[in-house]
Amino acid sequence: MARVWRCTGLRWGEDGAPSLRWAGGRGSPLPRGKVVAFRVVGDARTCVGARGNSCPVRAEVPGRSTGARCEECARLDRAHSVAADTIADDPRPYHVYLAWFGPGMVKVGITAVERGPARLLEQGAVCFGWLGRGPLMAARRSEEMLRAALGVPDRIPYAEKRVVRADLPAAVEDRVGELAELHGRAQALAGWPESLERLPFRAVDHFGVFGLDGLPAADGAVTELVADGAVGGEILAVAGPDLHLATGGGVVVLDTRLMTGWELTAPAGDGPRDVLTLPVRELRGRGDGSVQEGLF
């Protein structure tokens, strides 16, 4: 009987390397060129729970949900979320940053200093720069000020990030130039909280980490996993939660957040490794025999 695995999401390690994590603690590294393949087991996707705890009722959740949580578990998770602005007394220091995802696609955000660049890797930020460092509420006020003053959002949809990855400038100076200009404008603003230490511009570039050099344009993106659906292909790039795969159905983007909550297994025998039997949406331009060790 084939072994069944439950994915708990994609994680970026301290060394900047991505891996898929599985219930029980195992991980599968995701280097460029590796072939990944799996088949969905079972008829339903179940809630992944909240804050490290299992969902008490194992509620069924929609296939297209990237959170994979039922309403109650989602509420509990948000209740302890800095991003949801529900925590005001976190004593940890925070960074304020500018992140670049493509031409004209810059956002402002905050992340705990102790997390380093992990949040930026998780978001798929192609490059970023720290703006300042200080207490949570000072960082939050700075974020709001910069959003209004610079005209940049605090969130960019993944659908927009995906369609530009194959067309990004090859020269690093062309990728960080917009960040440098906005960083200069930000530092010239009045009204920064006194408790926030402002930092000089120093760009961090993830173009090579993600494997975006020579990346072909994606034909589509997987919209959800379905019962008995399968996917297999060679990893072309990994950015944020997204795998860019060369499959039998073309180059597709698989958001690994869609994998959580499903039971998965390896394809039967030596089955095809370039299969694609999951629903896919066309990507459009912006504004348009031995013990199995793992799945792959």
N, C-alpha and C positions, 0 to 999 in steps of 0.2 A: 504494500500500500504506500502510495506516494506521501511524503511528509508534507504537512501543511504549515505555513508560516503566516504571521501577522506583522505587517509593516507598521512601525511607529514613526516613520518619517525620515527625511533626509537631514543629516547633520553635517555641519562644517567643522572640522577639527581645528585645534589650535595651530596645526601646521598648514592650514588652508586647504586641506584635502577633504573632499566630500565622501560620504558613505551613507548607504541606506541602513537604518537601524531596525532591528526585529525584536519582538516581544521575547524577553529572556536575556536581552543584552548583547546579542551578536550583532556584528556589523558587516556589510559588504562594501568594500572600497569601490569607487566609481571612476577609475582612470579613463582618460580618452582612449578610444580604440577597443575597449572591452565590450563584449557582447552580453547583453542582458536579455532574459526571456522568462516569462511567467504566464500562468493561466489562472483565472479566477475560479475559486471553489465556492460552492454554496449559492444560495439564491438571494441573500440579503446582506447589506452592509450594516454593521452595528456601531453604536456610539463608542468613542474611544475614552470617554470619561473626562475628568477634570482634575488638574493639579496632582497628577500621579495616582489618582484613585479611579477604579473601574466604575463604569455606569452601573448603578444598582439594579436597573431593569433591563440592561442590554438592549436599549431602544434601537429600533431601525432608523437609519438616517438616509437622506437622499443621496443618490450617486454623484450628483454634481456639486455637493457641498465640499468646499476645501477645508472646512473646520472639522467635519466628521463628528459633530457633537449634537446631541439632542438639545432641546430648548433649556432644560434645567441644568445640564452640565455646561452649556455655553454660558449661562448666567453666572454659575459659580466660577468659571474660568475668568470671565470678564471682571468679576468682583475683586480679583487680585492682579489686575493688569495695569501697568504704568501707561501703556498705550491708550487705554480707555479712560485715563485721567481719574481713576478711582482710588489712587494711593497718594496721599499728600505728605506722609511722614517717613518716607524711605530715607534713611540716613546716608545711603551710599552717594558718592559723587557721580555726576553725569556729564557726558560729553554732548555738546551741540554740534551737529555736522551738516554739511552740504553733500549730497550724493548726486552723481550724474549717470543717467541711463542711456543717453543718446542726445543728439543735437536738440536743444530746446526742452530737454526733459531733465530738470533739476528739482530736487525736493530738499526740504529742511527737516531734520528730525533730531531726536535725542536717544541716547543709549547709555546704560550703566558703564562707567569707566572700566570696571572689572571684566566686562565682556569683550573688550578690545574691538577688533573689526568684525566679530561674529555676526552682529546684526546686519552689517552692510553686505556680507557674503550671503546671508539668508535672503535678503531682498533682491539680490542680483545686481547690486550697484557696480557698474563698470569701473568707476573711480569715485573717490570721495576725499574730503578734507575736513579735519576738525576745525571748528570755529572757536569753541571755548569749553571751559570745564568749571563745574560748580555744583551747588546743592540742587536737588530735584526741582523745586519750585522756581529757582532762578533760571535753570535750564528751560523749564516749560515757558516762563515768561519771555525768554529770549527767542524761543522757537516761534511763539505767536507774533512777536514784534517783527522778526525777519520774514515770516510768511507774508505779512501785510506790506512791509517796506520794500521787499525785493520782488513781490509778485510771484512767488513760487509756492507750490502746494506742499502739504505734509504727507501726501500719498500719490502714487502713480500706479494705475492699474497694470496688472501683469500682462494683460492682452496688448497694451501699448509697448511694454518693454520687449516682448517677444518678436514683434514684427520688425524691429530696427536692428537686432543683434547681428544680422548678416551684412549690414551696410555701414557699420561703424568705421570711423577713420582708423587707418592702420598706424599712423604716427601718434605717439603718446602725447606730444605737445598739442595736437589737434583735439585730443580727448579731454585734456585737463585745462585748456584755455578758458572755457566758459566758467569752470569752477573758480579759476584764479581771478577772473574779472568780478564775479559775484562775491567772492571772499573779500576783495578789496572794498567793494561797495558796502558790504556788511560791517567791516571794521571801522568805516568812516561814519557810521550812524551814531547818533546820540541816543541815550536812553537805555544803554545796557545796564543790567542789574550790577550793583557794586560788588556783590559776592561772586560774580562769575569772572573767572580768569580767561581773558581772551588769548587765543593761540595764533602763532604765525602760520602762514599757508604752507602746507606740505602735502602734496597730493599722493594718494595711494591708488595704484592702478591694478585692477583685477582682470584686465583683458587676457593676459596669458594664463592666469589661474583658472579662468572659466573655459579656456580653449577656444576663443572666438576668432583666432587668426585663421582665415580661409574658410570660415563656417558657411556652408551653403544655406540659402534661404529655405525656411520651412514651408512645406506644402500645407500643413494643417496642424491642429492641436487636438489631442484627445479630450473629449468633453466629459467622459465618465467611464468608470469600469462597469461591466455588466456580467451577469452570471455566465460562466463558461467562456468569457471573452479572453483573448490572449494577445500578447504583444512580444515581439522579439526584434532586436536590432543592435547595431553597433553604436556606441556612444560617440557622438561628434563633439558635444560640449555639455557642460553642466553649469548652469547659472541660477543662483537662488535655489528654488525648489524644482527647477525645470531640467529635465533630461531632453537633449536634442538627439534623436535617434534616426539612423538610416534603416528603414524597415522595408518589407516587401510592398508596402503601400506608399512609399516615398519617405521624405524626411518629415518627421512629426515631432511635436513637442509634447512630452508627458509631464504634467504637473504631478510630482510625487505625492502631494497632499491628497490627491484623489485615491491613492492606494491605501491610505490608512482606513482601518475599520473592515477591510475585506480579508478573507482567508485566501492565500495564494499558494500555488504549488509550481514546481518546474514542469515544462512541457513533457509529455510522455515520451520515453525512450530517447532517441536521437532526432526528435522531431525538428521541423524547420526553425531556424533561428532568425528568420526575417519575416515572421508572420505578423499580421495586424488585423484583428477581428473585433476591435473596439470602435465605438462611435467617434468620428473625427469631424471637426469643423474647419472649414477652409480659413486660412489666415489671410487677412486683408491688410492693406497699408493703413497707416495712421489716418484717422478721419474717414476711413474707408473699411541497481543491484546491491551496492554497498550502501552504508549509511550516508544519506545525503547531507552534505555539509552546509548547504545553503541553496538558494534559488539560482545564484550566479556569482 
